[in-house]
């Protein structure tokens, strides 16, 4: 089994951290390849960033199809380009927000999402609604940390995330925590041990969910709207993205 984890931003240190955490939970024999696109933002913290991350993400899906990967994980909590990626890929494509929210719903009655910047709260709430998780999602909370602060030694990011998680349990009535940024993946075990509750990280949850789909030979249905997009010319910088019949 070969799976490709795509960090849609271009910060390689974060991509390497995701790969280490994914490999720690992957099944024996699963090859986990982690990549960042050749183009895109260094972090994704707005609708603008998310839109500009999608072309590089889709280029990685296309190259993965040429290289024979069995499935893909989109490692950004906004799940950017998820449906477009599913149109392109033969195998399953999983987004970490979708994976984390569904996993959390299996192990508790209510979960709180703890994310980075307050400006992304609306995006996370929208995804909870779109995924049918709104009734499980007690709240979405922000630490007011930039994504890149998670990569800075001595930034105090870990402590601020733990404290926001502590407040979530005290104030939201939640019994499970969901980490709302792929850059938090290495904090999952520490937070769970510190606070004594299950903590779901989308990178590790998504890795195991993707492995299960591949094992069950379940891929995106091509019967309806997620069939391969129609071939058509593209202009300007998007010419390389034109699909062939």
C-alpha positions as CSV (number, residue, x, y, z in Angstrom):
1,X,0.0,0.0,0.0
2,X,1.4,3.4,-1.0
3,X,-0.3,6.6,0.4
4,X,0.7,10.2,-0.3
5,X,0.2,12.8,2.4
6,X,0.0,16.3,0.9
7,X,0.7,19.3,3.1
8,X,-0.8,22.0,0.9
9,X,1.5,24.7,2.3
10,X,5.2,24.9,1.4
11,X,6.7,24.8,4.9
12,X,8.8,21.6,4.6
13,X,9.6,21.3,8.4
14,X,5.8,20.9,9.0
15,X,5.6,18.3,6.2
16,X,8.4,16.3,7.8
17,X,6.6,16.4,11.2
18,X,3.4,15.2,9.6
19,X,5.2,12.3,7.9
20,X,6.8,11.2,11.2
21,X,3.5,11.1,13.0
22,X,1.7,9.3,10.1
23,X,4.4,6.6,9.9
24,X,4.2,6.0,13.6
25,X,0.6,4.8,13.3
26,X,0.7,3.4,9.7
27,X,0.4,-0.4,9.3
28,X,3.5,-2.5,8.6
29,X,4.1,-2.5,4.9
30,X,2.4,0.8,4.2
31,X,4.7,3.2,2.4
32,X,3.9,6.8,3.5
33,X,5.2,9.6,1.3
34,X,4.8,13.2,2.4
35,X,5.1,16.1,0.1
36,X,4.6,19.9,-0.2
37,X,3.6,21.4,-3.5
38,X,6.2,23.3,-5.6
39,X,4.0,26.4,-5.4
40,X,1.7,27.9,-2.9
41,X,1.6,29.8,0.4
42,X,3.9,29.0,3.3
43,X,0.9,28.7,5.6
44,X,-2.9,28.5,5.1
45,X,-4.8,31.0,7.3
46,X,-7.4,32.5,5.0
47,X,-9.7,31.8,2.1
48,X,-7.2,33.5,-0.1
49,X,-4.4,31.2,1.1
50,X,-6.6,28.2,0.6
51,X,-7.6,29.1,-2.9
52,X,-3.9,29.6,-3.9
53,X,-2.9,26.3,-2.3
54,X,-5.3,24.3,-4.5
55,X,-3.3,24.3,-7.8
56,X,-0.2,23.0,-6.2
57,X,-2.2,20.4,-4.3
58,X,-3.9,19.2,-7.5
59,X,-0.5,19.0,-9.3
60,X,0.6,16.6,-6.5
61,X,-2.6,14.5,-7.0
62,X,-1.9,14.3,-10.7
63,X,1.7,13.3,-10.2
64,X,0.6,10.7,-7.6
65,X,-1.7,9.2,-10.2
66,X,1.2,8.9,-12.6
67,X,3.3,7.2,-9.9
68,X,0.6,4.7,-8.9
69,X,-0.3,5.8,-5.4
70,X,-3.2,4.0,-3.8
71,X,-4.7,7.0,-1.9
72,X,-4.1,10.5,-0.7
73,X,-4.5,12.5,2.5
74,X,-4.9,16.3,2.4
75,X,-3.1,17.5,5.5
76,X,-4.7,20.9,6.1
77,X,-7.7,21.4,8.4
78,X,-9.5,23.4,5.8
79,X,-9.6,20.3,3.5
80,X,-8.7,22.6,0.5
81,X,-9.5,21.1,-2.9
82,X,-10.9,17.9,-1.5
83,X,-13.7,17.4,-4.0
84,X,-11.5,18.4,-6.9
85,X,-8.9,15.9,-5.7
86,X,-11.5,13.2,-5.5
87,X,-12.4,13.9,-9.1
88,X,-8.8,13.4,-10.2
89,X,-7.8,10.4,-8.2
90,X,-8.7,6.7,-8.9
91,X,-8.2,5.8,-5.2
92,X,-9.7,7.4,-2.1
93,X,-8.9,10.9,-0.9
94,X,-9.3,11.9,2.7
95,X,-9.2,15.4,4.3
96,X,-7.9,15.6,7.8
97,X,-10.8,17.8,9.1
98,X,-13.4,15.3,7.8
99,X,-11.4,12.4,9.3
100,X,-10.9,14.0,12.7
101,X,-14.5,15.1,13.1
102,X,-15.9,11.7,12.2
103,X,-13.4,9.9,14.4
104,X,-14.2,12.1,17.4
105,X,-17.9,11.4,16.9
106,X,-17.2,7.7,17.5
107,X,-15.7,8.2,21.0
108,X,-17.7,10.9,22.6
109,X,-20.9,12.8,22.6
110,X,-19.5,16.3,21.9
111,X,-16.1,17.6,20.7
112,X,-14.4,20.9,20.6
113,X,-12.0,22.0,17.8
114,X,-9.0,23.9,18.9
115,X,-7.4,25.8,16.1
116,X,-4.8,28.5,15.4
117,X,-6.3,31.9,14.4
118,X,-9.7,33.2,15.2
119,X,-10.3,34.2,11.6
120,X,-10.4,30.5,10.6
121,X,-13.2,29.6,13.1
122,X,-15.9,30.2,10.5
123,X,-14.2,27.8,8.0
124,X,-14.1,25.0,10.6
125,X,-17.7,25.5,11.6
126,X,-18.7,25.5,7.9
127,X,-16.9,22.1,7.5
128,X,-18.6,20.7,10.6
129,X,-22.0,21.6,9.0
130,X,-21.0,20.3,5.6
131,X,-19.9,17.0,7.0
132,X,-23.0,16.5,9.2
133,X,-20.9,17.0,12.3
134,X,-22.6,20.1,13.6
135,X,-24.6,18.3,16.3
136,X,-21.4,16.8,17.6
137,X,-19.3,20.0,17.5
138,X,-19.7,21.8,20.8
139,X,-17.4,24.7,19.8
140,X,-14.5,25.9,17.6
141,X,-11.9,27.8,19.6
142,X,-8.7,29.6,18.6
143,X,-5.4,30.1,20.4
144,X,-4.6,33.2,18.3
145,X,-1.4,31.5,17.1
146,X,-0.1,31.8,13.6
147,X,0.6,28.5,11.9
148,X,4.3,29.3,11.6
149,X,4.5,29.9,15.3
150,X,4.0,26.2,15.8
151,X,7.4,25.7,14.1
152,X,9.3,28.2,16.2
153,X,11.2,26.8,19.2
154,X,10.4,28.9,22.4
155,X,7.2,30.4,20.9
156,X,5.1,29.1,23.8
157,X,2.7,27.6,21.3
158,X,2.4,24.2,23.1
159,X,1.5,25.8,26.4
160,X,-1.1,28.1,24.8
161,X,-2.7,25.2,22.9
162,X,-2.9,23.1,26.1
163,X,-4.5,26.0,28.0
164,X,-7.1,26.6,25.3
165,X,-7.9,22.8,25.3
166,X,-8.3,23.0,29.1
167,X,-10.8,25.9,28.7
168,X,-12.7,23.9,26.0
169,X,-13.3,21.1,28.4
170,X,-14.3,23.4,31.2
171,X,-16.6,25.7,29.2
172,X,-18.0,23.8,26.2
173,X,-19.3,20.6,27.7
174,X,-17.2,18.6,25.3
175,X,-15.6,15.2,26.1
176,X,-13.3,14.9,23.1
177,X,-10.8,17.4,21.6
178,X,-10.0,17.8,17.9
179,X,-6.8,19.6,16.9
180,X,-7.7,22.1,14.2
181,X,-4.3,22.4,12.4
182,X,-2.1,19.8,10.9
183,X,0.9,21.6,12.4
184,X,-0.4,20.4,15.9
185,X,-0.1,16.7,15.0
186,X,2.9,16.1,17.3
187,X,1.0,17.5,20.3
188,X,-1.8,15.0,20.3
189,X,-0.4,12.5,22.9
190,X,1.0,15.2,25.2
191,X,-2.4,17.0,25.4
192,X,-4.3,13.8,25.9
193,X,-2.0,12.7,28.7
194,X,-2.1,16.2,30.3
195,X,-5.8,16.6,30.2
196,X,-7.0,13.0,30.5
197,X,-9.3,13.0,27.5
198,X,-9.2,11.6,24.0
199,X,-7.5,14.0,21.5
200,X,-7.9,13.5,17.8
201,X,-5.4,14.6,15.3
202,X,-6.5,14.6,11.7
203,X,-3.1,13.5,10.2
204,X,-3.0,10.2,12.2
205,X,-6.7,9.6,12.1
206,X,-6.7,10.3,8.4
207,X,-3.8,8.0,7.8
208,X,-5.6,5.0,9.4
209,X,-8.9,5.9,7.8
210,X,-7.2,6.0,4.4
211,X,-5.6,2.7,5.0
212,X,-8.9,1.1,5.8
213,X,-10.6,2.4,2.7
214,X,-7.8,1.1,0.5
215,X,-7.9,-2.3,2.3
216,X,-11.6,-2.5,1.7
217,X,-11.1,-1.5,-2.0
218,X,-13.3,1.5,-1.5
219,X,-12.6,4.5,-3.7
220,X,-14.5,7.6,-4.8
221,X,-17.6,6.7,-6.8
222,X,-17.3,7.9,-10.4
223,X,-21.0,7.5,-11.2
224,X,-22.0,11.1,-10.5
225,X,-20.4,14.5,-9.9
226,X,-17.1,13.2,-8.7
227,X,-16.4,11.5,-12.1
228,X,-13.2,12.7,-13.8
229,X,-13.6,16.3,-15.0
230,X,-14.3,16.9,-18.7
231,X,-11.2,17.6,-20.8
232,X,-11.0,21.2,-22.0
233,X,-8.3,23.8,-22.8
234,X,-6.8,25.9,-20.1
235,X,-5.3,29.4,-20.6
236,X,-2.3,31.2,-19.2
237,X,-0.5,29.8,-16.2
238,X,-3.2,27.0,-16.0
239,X,-2.3,25.4,-19.3
240,X,-0.4,22.6,-17.6
241,X,-3.6,21.7,-15.7
242,X,-5.6,20.9,-18.9
243,X,-6.8,17.3,-18.8
244,X,-6.6,14.9,-21.8
245,X,-9.4,12.6,-23.0
